[in-house]
């Protein structure tokens, strides 16, 4: 693979990594709020023992779980891109 192509792919990879890391930071902030809200709804459901409160608690928990799955997906993507970056750097050092 040509040096120019390797550098281009490294640059694209670095941009994508930066974007995903920023997204992960935002997800972490949101997850803190959503998880706290879900815990509050669960406590209200326990205290009030009403079907509406239980439904609200379930929905809040589903939102928190969905956000956690999205976080795990972003983390996996970051790990894949870091692995790809290592491979590209190895290719670059091997062709130098």
C-alpha positions in Angstrom: 0.0 0.0 0.0 1.4 3.4 -0.9 2.5 5.8 1.8 0.0 8.4 0.6 -2.9 6.0 1.0 -1.7 4.9 4.4 -1.5 8.5 5.6 -4.9 9.2 4.2 -6.5 6.2 6.0 -4.7 7.2 9.2 -6.0 10.7 9.0 -9.6 9.4 8.4 -9.2 7.0 11.2 -8.0 9.7 13.6 -10.9 11.9 12.7 -13.4 9.1 13.3 -11.7 8.3 16.6 -11.9 11.9 17.8 -15.6 12.0 16.8 -16.4 8.8 18.6 -14.5 9.9 21.7 -16.5 13.1 21.8 -19.8 11.1 21.4 -18.7 8.8 24.2 -18.2 11.8 26.5 -21.7 13.1 25.7 -23.2 9.7 26.2 -21.5 9.4 29.6 -23.0 12.7 30.7 -26.4 11.7 29.4 -26.2 8.3 31.0 -25.6 9.8 34.4 -28.8 11.9 34.2 -30.9 9.1 32.6 -29.8 6.5 35.1 -30.5 8.8 38.1 -33.9 9.5 36.6 -34.6 5.8 36.2 -33.6 5.2 39.8 -35.9 8.0 41.0 -38.8 6.5 39.0 -38.2 3.1 40.4 -38.2 4.5 44.0 -41.5 6.4 43.2 -43.0 3.1 41.9 -42.1 1.3 45.0 -43.5 4.0 47.3 -46.7 4.7 45.3 -47.4 1.1 44.2 -49.5 2.3 41.2 -49.5 0.8 37.7 -48.7 4.2 36.2 -45.7 4.7 38.4 -44.5 1.2 37.6 -45.0 1.8 33.9 -43.0 5.1 34.1 -40.2 3.3 36.0 -40.1 0.6 33.3 -39.9 3.1 30.5 -37.2 5.1 32.3 -35.2 1.9 32.8 -35.6 1.0 29.1 -34.2 4.4 28.1 -31.2 3.9 30.5 -30.6 0.4 29.1 -30.8 1.6 25.5 -28.3 4.3 26.2 -26.0 1.8 27.9 -26.2 -0.4 24.9 -25.4 2.5 22.6 -22.4 3.4 24.9 -21.1 -0.2 24.6 -21.5 0.0 20.8 -19.5 3.2 20.7 -16.8 1.7 22.9 -16.6 -1.3 20.6 -16.2 1.0 17.6 -13.4 2.9 19.3 -11.6 -0.3 20.1 -12.0 -1.5 16.4 -10.6 1.9 15.1 -7.7 1.8 17.5 -6.9 -1.7 16.3 -7.1 -0.5 12.7 -4.9 2.4 13.5 -2.3 0.1 15.0 -2.4 -2.1 11.9 -2.0 1.0 9.6 0.9 2.2 11.7 2.5 -1.2 11.5 2.1 -1.2 7.7 3.6 2.3 7.5 6.6 1.3 9.6 7.1 -1.9 7.6 7.0 0.0 4.3 9.5 2.7 5.5 
